[in-house]
Amino acid sequence: MANTIALVDDDRNLLTSISVALEREGFKVQTYIDGETALVGLTRNPPDLAVVDIKMPRMDGEELLKKLRKKTSIPIIFLTSKDEEVDELLGLKLGADDFVKKSGGFSMKILIERIRVQLRKKTDVNNEETKKYYYSWKIKT
């Protein structure tokens, strides 16, 4: 079964180009143009992972992340034009799983691979053999 990726960005051209690239790679895609709409959609129909812009109208990505973290632990990757170290640190401290900068152009291939990495981590955490290994390791130390 194909993984579902939610894209949240107010740039419709970017949503389209990322959607097309993800669909070519076999992913299902949900798109949202602002944080408020995304919060409703992601709550009703949770994806396997979300890629979220920070600067958006109606509800920015940081506020969306805070609200989502109260309800879900899905992996969230910030894809943003904010490129200061402080912005990246804040995003990660708020609970983002990764941070990709749009500035200077970003690599679609790298974004897709970062998505795969987060999905793999999610799968590993939910795998019973992995849980047994880590729980037994944790107990021994």
matplotlib code that plots the C-alpha trace (Angstrom):
import matplotlib.pyplot as plt

x = [0.0, 1.3, 2.2, 0.3, 2.2, 0.4, 1.9, 1.0, 2.2, 0.5, 2.6, 0.3, 3.1, 5.3, 2.5, 1.9, 5.5, 6.1, 2.9, 3.8, 7.2, 5.9, 3.1, 5.8, 7.6, 4.4, 3.2, -0.4, -0.6, -2.9, -2.5, -3.5, -2.9, -2.9, -2.5, -6.1, -7.3, -4.4, -5.2, -8.8, -7.7, -4.8, -6.9, -9.7, -7.5, -4.0, -1.2, 1.9, 4.0, 3.5, 5.8, 4.9, 5.9, 6.4, 5.2, 1.5, -1.7, -4.4, -2.1, 1.6, 3.6, 4.9, 1.4, 0.2, 3.1, 2.3, -1.4, -0.6, 1.9, -0.9, -2.9, -0.4, 3.2, 3.4, 6.7, 6.7, 9.3, 9.5, 10.1, 10.6, 12.2, 13.3, 17.0, 18.4, 19.9, 17.6, 14.5, 15.8, 16.6, 13.1, 11.4, 13.3, 12.7, 9.0, 8.9, 9.7, 11.5, 13.5, 14.1, 14.6, 15.5, 13.9, 16.4, 18.9, 16.6, 16.2, 16.7, 13.5, 15.5, 16.9, 13.4, 12.0, 14.9, 14.4, 10.7, 11.7, 14.1, 11.4, 8.9, 11.6, 12.2, 8.4, 8.2, 11.2, 9.7, 6.4, 8.2, 7.8, 11.3, 12.8, 10.8, 12.0, 15.6, 15.5, 13.5, 15.8, 18.9, 17.4, 16.8, 20.3, 22.0]
y = [0.0, 3.4, 5.9, 9.1, 12.4, 15.6, 18.8, 22.1, 25.3, 28.4, 28.3, 26.4, 26.0, 24.3, 22.1, 21.0, 20.3, 18.3, 16.4, 15.3, 14.2, 12.3, 10.6, 9.5, 7.8, 6.0, 8.1, 9.2, 13.0, 15.3, 19.1, 22.0, 25.7, 27.0, 25.7, 25.9, 23.8, 21.4, 21.0, 19.9, 17.6, 16.0, 15.4, 13.8, 11.9, 11.4, 10.9, 8.9, 12.0, 15.8, 18.3, 21.8, 25.3, 27.7, 31.0, 30.6, 32.6, 31.8, 29.6, 29.3, 26.0, 26.5, 26.8, 23.9, 21.8, 22.6, 21.7, 18.5, 17.3, 17.4, 14.9, 12.9, 11.8, 11.6, 12.6, 16.3, 17.9, 21.7, 22.9, 26.6, 29.8, 30.6, 29.9, 31.2, 28.7, 29.9, 29.0, 25.5, 25.1, 26.4, 24.0, 21.0, 22.0, 22.3, 18.7, 18.8, 15.7, 17.4, 20.8, 21.5, 25.0, 26.4, 29.2, 28.7, 26.1, 22.7, 19.3, 17.3, 14.1, 15.0, 15.9, 12.6, 10.7, 12.6, 11.6, 7.9, 8.1, 9.4, 6.8, 4.1, 5.3, 5.2, 1.7, 0.6, 2.0, 0.1, -3.1, -5.7, -7.1, -3.6, -3.0, -6.2, -5.4, -1.9, -2.8, -5.7, -3.5, -0.8, -3.2, -4.6, -1.2]
z = [0.0, -0.9, 1.8, 2.0, 2.2, 3.1, 1.6, 3.3, 1.5, 0.2, -3.0, -5.4, -8.0, -5.5, -4.3, -7.8, -8.6, -5.4, -5.8, -9.3, -8.2, -5.2, -7.2, -9.8, -6.9, -5.9, -3.0, -2.5, -1.9, 0.1, -0.4, 1.7, 1.1, 4.7, 8.3, 9.3, 6.4, 7.0, 10.7, 9.9, 7.0, 8.8, 11.9, 9.9, 7.5, 9.0, 6.4, 7.0, 6.9, 6.4, 4.6, 6.0, 5.1, 8.0, 6.5, 5.6, 6.0, 8.5, 10.6, 10.2, 10.1, 13.7, 15.1, 13.0, 14.3, 17.9, 17.4, 15.5, 18.2, 20.7, 18.6, 16.6, 16.2, 12.4, 11.0, 10.0, 7.7, 7.5, 3.9, 4.3, 3.0, 6.5, 6.4, 9.7, 12.1, 14.8, 12.7, 12.1, 15.8, 16.8, 14.3, 15.6, 19.2, 18.5, 17.2, 13.5, 12.4, 9.7, 8.1, 4.4, 3.2, 0.0, -0.3, -3.2, -4.6, -3.1, -4.5, -5.1, -5.0, -1.6, -0.3, -1.5, 0.1, 3.4, 3.3, 2.7, 5.7, 8.0, 6.8, 7.4, 10.9, 11.6, 10.2, 12.3, 15.5, 14.9, 14.0, 16.8, 16.3, 16.6, 19.7, 21.3, 20.4, 21.8, 24.9, 25.7, 25.1, 27.3, 30.1, 30.0, 30.5]

ax = plt.figure().add_subplot(projection="3d")
ax.plot(x, y, z, "-o")
ax.set_aspect("equal")
plt.show()
